[in-house]
C-alpha cells in the first residue's frame, strides 16, 4: 500500500473554511444554515432572531465523547522493570492490539452511537497500526505502510452499516512513531499513528464552518532503550458549527496520561486557547483527571462526583474554572477496564476522566455509553472499550443566548502564540521520566492537525482514510 502523499498530510494540517450541511441538529434545525444565510428559518416558516436561532441550534443538540481504546499499554515500551529487548516489547504490544479484536469492538461502539444518534462525537485513540520491512530508521521518521487495522475507518464503516453515517469534521493526526518489532517470529517495523477526531452526523442542516488545530508546547519525553528518546506529542482540534449567523465551537482533546506536570501544562494551554474563543464552547475528551466525590450507591469512586463534590485541584479543576461540567454528576466512572477488554467480576470503571464541558450551554440529560459487554463471533464476551463513553443532551443557559463565536479568534494558538501552521509541531518539553503504570492502558499520545470538511469533504476524507 502506498504511503500517504505529503500533500495529503499537509492538507490535514491546514485549516480552512467550508459551509456544508452536516448532521448537527435534531428536529427543528435551521433550514438556512447550510447556505450560511443569517437568521435561519424557525418552525412555522417565521424568521428567527439570532437568539432564537441559537436556541434552535443548541436545544436538543446531543454530543458524545468516546475513547476507543488501543488495547495495549503503549507507555510500557519505556518501562524500566523489564530486560526484554525493544523488538520483543513492540511485538507484545502488537499482539495485544490484535488480540483486542479492534474491528469487532468498533462495531460495538457503533451500535451504541447508532442507538443514541448524538449529533457530534469526539473520539480519542482512533489509532492506525501499520507494519513494514525492517528499515532501521528514526522512530520519528516512519515509513511502514501496510495497514494492520484502522480504528477510525472501521468505526465509520460500522456506522454506515447501521444507517447512521458520520463524517469526520476534524481529524487530529497525533504521534506517528515506528519501532523495530518481532511479530510471529518475523523481524519488521511496527508503526503506530494516534488520532483524535470530531465526527458529525451527516443527515442534518447545520454547517461545519471552520476547523483549527494546535500542538501543545508541553509534551512527554519517552526513553526508548538506553540511547533514544521520542516526543509523545498531544494537541487539540476545534470545529466551529454554524446555525444561521450563530456559532458553537466544539473542541476535542486527549491530555497526557503519563506525567501530571505535562498534563497540567497542556490543560493550561488549552484553557488559554478556549479563553480566546467567544460564544458557546463544548469541550469533549479524555482529560485523565476528574472531580472527587461519592457515587449514588454510597461507594467512593475517584473522579466520579455526585454534582456537589469539591472541585479538583488538577486539570479538571483548571478547566472547570472556564467551563462547566455538562453531566449531572451521577453518571458513574468512565475508566478504566482491563486493556484486554475481557470482563472480570468488576468492570473497573472507578474514575470519571472522560468529560463534556461547556460554556453558555448546560446538560439537560446525560448517561454513559458502552457499559454492557458484547459477544464476538466466537462467543467471547468483550467490553467495547476500556473507557465508557459519555452522552449529553445540551440546552441553552440564560447567560449568553446571542453571542456569536469569532471565526478569526486565535483558538488555534498555544500559550506561546504559535499554531501548527506556523511551527509544524510542538517543541520538546521537560526531561522528567514518565510514569508507566500498567493501570493506565491505551496509547494516550498525540498532536493535533485538523482538516476542515463539511459533508462532502468529510466523505472525501473518509475515502482517503480507507485507502490507506
N, C-alpha and C positions, 0 to 999 in steps of 0.2 A: 504494500500500500504506500502511495506517495506521501511524503511529508507535507505538512501544511505550508503552502507558499508564503513567503514573507509578507506579501501584500495582504493576505488574509489576516495574518497575525496583527499587522499594523492596523487593519480595519477594526479589530476587536479593541484596540487601544485608542481609538479615535472617537470622540463624542460627535454628536450631530443633532439634527432636528428632523422629525417626521411626524406628521399628523395622520394617523391611520386608525381605523376602527379596531379597537381591542376590547376584549370582554372584561370590563371593569365595573359593570353595574348589574344589579339585579333589576327587578321590574321598576319601571319609571325612569329609565335612562334618558338623558337629554338628547333629543334626536339630532340636534345640530352640532354635537360635539365633534364628530369625526371631521367635519369640514372646517372646524375652528371658528365658526361664526359666534359672535358674542351673544350671550343671553340665552341660548338654547330654547327649546320648547318644553314647557311644563305639561302635565297631564291636562287633557281637555283642550289642547291647542293654544292655551294662553301663553304669552311671552313671559318668561321668568326673569326676575331680577337676579343680580349676582348672588345675593344671599339665598334666594330660593334655589338657584342652580347649584349652589354649594350643598344645600341640604339634600337635594335630589341625588347629587353625586355621592355624598358621604353616608346618608342614612341607608342602611341595608347593605353597605359595602362590606363584604367579608374578606378577611385576609388570613393567611396561614403561614407558619414557619415550620420547616422540617429539616433536620439534619439527617441525611440519607444513610450515614454510617458506612465508612470504608470497609470495616470488617477486620481491621488489623491495627495494632498499636504502632504507628509509624515511628514515634519517638524512641521505641525500643532499639532502633538501629544504633543509637548512641549510648546504650546502657553500658555501664562500667562493670556490671556484675556477671559478665559472661566473657569467656575467652573465644567464643565462636568467631571465625573469620567473617568479614563483612559479606562475602558472597553467600555464606550459609544463612546469615541473618536475613538477607534480602530474599533468599529462596523461601525461608519460613514465612515471611510476610506475604509473599506472592501466593503461597499455598493457603494462607489464612483468608486472603481476599477471595480466592477462587472457591474455597470451601464454604464461604459465607453466602453462596447462591445469590449473587447480586441481581441477576435478571428476575428471578422469582420474587426477591424482596421488592424490587422496583414495581413489579406488578401488584404486590400487596399494598404498597404506598399509593399506587394509582387507584386501587379500589377505594381507599379511604378518601382521597381527594375527589374522585368522581362522585362519590356519595354526598360529600359535603359541598362540592362545587364552589370553593372560595374564588373570588374574582381576582385576587392577587396572591401569589405564593412565593415565598423566599425559601430556596433550598441551599443547604450547605453540604460540603463534601460530595459534590457531584463529580466524582473522580473519573479520570480517563487513564486506564492502565494499558501500557504498550510494552512490547518486547522486541529485541533485535539482536543481531550478532554482536559479540563482544568487541568493543572498539577501543577500550582503554582511555576514553576521553574524559574531559572535565565533567563532573556531575551536573554542573550548572549550564552545560552546553550540550543538551541531549540530542540524539538523532534516531533512536529506536522508533519505528513507525508501524509495526504490526499490532493492530488493536486486539487486546485481550477482552476488555469489557469497557463500555462507555455508559456510565451510570445515567448521565443526562439523556442520551439518546434512548436508552432503554425505558426510562420513565416517560418521555414524550410519546414513544411508540405505544406504551401500555395505556396512556391516557387517550390517545387516538382510538385505540381498540375498544375503549369503553365509551365512545361517543362523547368525550369530554376533552376536546382539543385545546391545548395551551400553546402559546408562543413565547419563546424566550425574549423578553424585552431588553434585558441587560444581563450579559454573562461576564463575570469577573474571572479571568484566567489567572490562577494563582500560582503557587510554586510549581515549577516544571523541572523535575530533577531526575537524574538517571544514575543507576548504580550497577556495578557488576553483581550478578547473581548466579546461583547454581539451582536450576529448576529441573526436577525429574532427571537429575544426573547430568544435565547439559550446562555448559558454561555460556551464559548470554548476558545481555544488558536488560535491565528492567527499568522502565520509565513510568513515573507517577506524576500526573498533572492534576492538581486540585483546582476545582472551580466552584464558584457560588453563582447562583442565577436568580433573577426575578422573572417569574413566569406570570403571564396574564391570560385569562380565558379569551378565546377568540370570537365568542358569539355575542359581544356587547357593542356599545356605541361610543364609549369613551376612548379618547386617543392617548397614546404614549407620545408626549410632546417632546421630551428631551431626556437623555441619559448622560450621566457623568460617572467618573470613577477616580480613585486615587489610591496610591500605595502608602501605607503608613511608613513614616520615617523609622519608627521603632520596629525591630524585628528580632527574632530569636536566632542566635548563632549556634548551630548544631555541629558538634565534633563528629567526624566520620573517620574512625581509626586514629592513629597517632599523629598524622601529619595534615589531614584535611579538615576543613570546616565548610559548611554551606549555610547560607542565609535562608531562613524559613520566613518568607515574606507573607504579609497579610494586607488586606485593604477593605474597601467598601465600594459598593455600586449603588447608584441612585437612579430612579426613574421618575420623571415628572408626569403625572397623569392629568390630562386636560378634560374638563367638563365645561363646555362653553368657554367663558373667559376665566374660569376658576380652576386652580391647580392644587393638587395634593402631591407632595414629594414622598416617595417610598424609598427607603434605604435598606440594604441587606448586608450583613457582615458576620464574620466568624472570628471572634477575638482569641488571642493566644491562650492555649491551654497549659503550656509547659513552664511558664515563668511569670509570676504575678507582676513583677515590675514592668515587664514588657507589655502585659495585658493592660495595666493601668495607663501606660504611656499611649497605647493605641486608643484606649477609650477617651483620653484627653483630646487627642487629635480629632476623633470622630465628633465629640461634643463641640469642639471649636468649629468644625465644618458645618454641623447642623445648626449652630447658632447663626450662621450666615444666611440660612435659608428662611425666607419669610413665609408666612402662611402655615398651612397644616402639614404636619410631618408624621409619617409612620415608619418606625424602625423595627425591622424583623431580624431575627438572628439568634445564633448561639453565642452568648456573651461569656460563657464559662464562669458565671457569677450570678447570684440572686439574693433575694431578701432572706432573712431568718424568721422562722415562725413555727406555728403548730398546725398540723393537719386537722381537718374536721373530726377525724376519728380519735383525736387526742394524742396520736403518736407524733413525736418530734421529727420533722423532716427538714433537713438543712436546705435552705434556699427555696422553700415552698411558700410559706406565708399564709395567713388567713385573712388578709386585707387590712389588718390592724398592726402588723409586725413593724418593729422599728426598721428604719431604712439602713441598709448595709453600708459599711464604710468603704466597700470595694467599688468595682467599676459599675455595678448595678446602682449603687447609691449616687455615683457621679452622674450617670446618665439620667436617673430619675430626678435629679435637680433641674434638668432641662425638659424632660418628657415625663408623661405619666404612664404607669403600668396599666394597660388596657384590659388585662384579665381581671376576673372578680376575686383573685387571690385564693381561691379554694379549688383550683383545678387539680392540684397534686403535683408530684415531682415529674420531671421530664428526662432525667439522666441518672445513672447510666446502666443499661443492661450489659451482660457479657458480650464481648465483641464477636463471640461465636454465634450469637443470636439464638442459641438454644435455651429454652426456658428452664431455669431451675425452680425451686419451690417459691422463691421470691423474684419479682420482676426487676428489682434493682433500681427502680425509679425513686431515688431518695433525695434528689436535688432538683430544684427548678432553675435551670440555667438557660432555657430557650424562651424567648420573650417576644411580645408585641408591645412596644411602647409608642406613645402618640402624643402629639401636641394639637390642641383645639379639636380633638376627637376623643370620644370615650367609648369604652367597650360596653355594648348593650347585652352581650352574651358571650361566653367563652367555654371551651372544652378542649380536651386532649384528643388527638388523633393517633391511630396506630397502637391502641392499648391492648389489642387482642392478638393472639398468635394466629398463624395460618398454616395450612398443611401444604407441603410441596407435593410434586407428582409422585414421589415415593413414600408419602405419608409422614415425612419428618415434620415436626412442629417447629416453627421458627417465629421470632419476632420480626416485624418489617424492618426495624432499625434498632440500634442501641439507644436511641432517643425516641421519646414520644413527640409527636407534633403538637402544635398549639393553633387552634382555630378561634378567631374573634370576629364577631359582628360589630361594626363600628357605627356610631351615631355622632351627630354634631354636639358641641357644647355651646354654651351661650357666650363664651369668651371672645370668639372671633369667628363669625359666620360669613364675613365678607372679605376676608384677607386673601389676596392673590399671591402665589409664590412667584418670585422674580426669576425669569428664565435666564438671567445673566448673573445670578449670585455665585459667589466663589465657593460653593459647597464641594467642588472637586479639588480643593486645595488642602494640603496637610497643614499642620501647625506652622511649618516653616514657610508656607506660602507657595509651595511647589506642587504642580499637578503631574499626573503621569505623562501628559503630553509634553510637559517641559523637561522631565527628568528621565523618562523611560523606565522608572522603577525606584525602589527605595534605597537609601543608604544603609550600610551595615550599622547596627547599633548594639552596644552592650557586649560584654565578654563574659557575663555570668554563665556558669554551666547550667543547662536546663534540668529541671526535674523530669524524670522519665517513669513515673509511677504507672504500672500497668492498669491501674484503676481508671485511667483516662484514655479509653480506646479511641481509635479513629485517626484520620490524617491530621486534621486540625491545623492546616497551614495554608497561607495564600497571599496573593497580591490581588488588586482589583484593576481590571482593564475591561471596560464595558463597551458593547456595541449598541448603537441606537437602532431600534427596529420597531415598526408597527406590526400589523397583522401580516402584510406581505413580506416585510423584512424579516419578521420572525420565522415565517415559513422557509425563507431562503436560508437563514442561519441554521435552522433545524436540519435542512437537507445537507448543508455544509458539514454540520457536526456528524451526521450519519455517514457521510462519505469517508470520514477518517477511519 
